[in-house]
Amino acid sequence: MAEMTRVTVTLPSEQVAALKKLTDNVSGYVAEAVAQQIRHHLLGEELRLYQEEFGAFTDEERAEAQARIQAATMSADKRGAAA
């Protein structure tokens, strides 16, 4: 298990209320949201660096990437529904 550090965050009351309706493990939920944001940031940085080196993505490349993302999302949704 990863080493844990306790931090204090301030959130709007309505967000806290919504979180408590969604989960009994607010810390775990927030940790996963933070991990997702970090992955999103790192991917964005990698894409930026790639385009600096090789040029901007073409419309065709963007369309193919979007299709792959949608297919992966649909597949993940089906797996989650089956669980």
C-alpha positions as CSV (number, residue, x, y, z in Angstrom):
1,M,0.0,0.0,0.0
2,A,1.2,3.5,-0.8
3,E,2.5,5.7,2.0
4,M,-0.2,8.1,3.1
5,T,0.0,11.8,4.2
6,R,-2.9,13.6,5.8
7,V,-3.8,16.9,4.3
8,T,-6.6,19.4,4.9
9,V,-8.7,20.8,2.0
10,T,-11.5,23.3,2.0
11,L,-14.4,22.5,-0.3
12,P,-17.8,24.2,-0.8
13,S,-20.4,22.7,1.6
14,E,-22.6,21.5,-1.3
15,Q,-19.7,19.5,-2.7
16,V,-19.1,17.8,0.6
17,A,-22.7,17.0,0.9
18,A,-22.7,15.5,-2.6
19,L,-19.6,13.5,-1.9
20,K,-21.1,12.0,1.3
21,K,-24.1,10.9,-0.8
22,L,-21.8,9.2,-3.3
23,T,-19.4,7.4,-1.0
24,D,-18.6,6.4,2.5
25,N,-14.9,6.8,1.7
26,V,-14.4,10.5,0.9
27,S,-10.6,10.3,1.2
28,G,-10.5,7.4,-1.3
29,Y,-12.9,9.2,-3.7
30,V,-10.8,12.4,-3.5
31,A,-7.6,10.5,-3.9
32,E,-8.9,8.9,-7.1
33,A,-10.1,12.2,-8.4
34,V,-6.6,13.7,-7.8
35,A,-4.9,10.8,-9.4
36,Q,-7.1,11.2,-12.5
37,Q,-6.3,14.9,-12.7
38,I,-2.6,14.2,-12.4
39,R,-2.8,11.6,-15.2
40,H,-4.8,14.1,-17.3
41,H,-2.1,16.8,-16.8
42,L,0.8,14.4,-17.6
43,L,-0.9,13.2,-20.7
44,G,-1.6,16.8,-21.8
45,E,2.1,17.6,-21.3
46,E,3.2,14.5,-23.3
47,L,0.9,15.5,-26.1
48,R,2.2,19.0,-26.1
49,L,5.8,17.8,-26.2
50,Y,5.0,15.3,-29.0
51,Q,3.5,18.1,-31.1
52,E,6.4,20.4,-30.5
53,E,8.7,17.7,-31.9
54,F,6.5,16.2,-34.7
55,G,4.0,18.9,-35.5
56,A,0.3,19.4,-34.8
57,F,-2.1,16.4,-35.0
58,T,-4.0,16.1,-38.2
59,D,-7.8,16.1,-38.3
60,E,-7.6,12.4,-39.2
61,E,-5.4,11.6,-36.2
62,R,-7.7,13.5,-33.9
63,A,-10.7,11.6,-35.3
64,E,-9.0,8.2,-34.9
65,A,-8.0,9.1,-31.3
66,Q,-11.6,10.1,-30.5
67,A,-12.9,6.9,-31.9
68,R,-10.5,4.9,-29.8
69,I,-11.4,6.8,-26.7
70,Q,-15.1,6.3,-27.3
71,A,-14.6,2.5,-27.9
72,A,-12.5,2.2,-24.7
73,T,-15.1,4.1,-22.7
74,M,-17.9,2.0,-24.0
75,S,-16.0,-1.2,-23.3
76,A,-15.2,0.0,-19.7
77,D,-18.9,0.9,-19.2
78,K,-20.0,-2.6,-20.3
79,R,-17.4,-4.2,-17.9
80,G,-18.7,-2.0,-15.0
81,A,-22.3,-2.8,-15.8
82,A,-21.5,-6.5,-15.7
83,A,-19.9,-6.3,-12.3
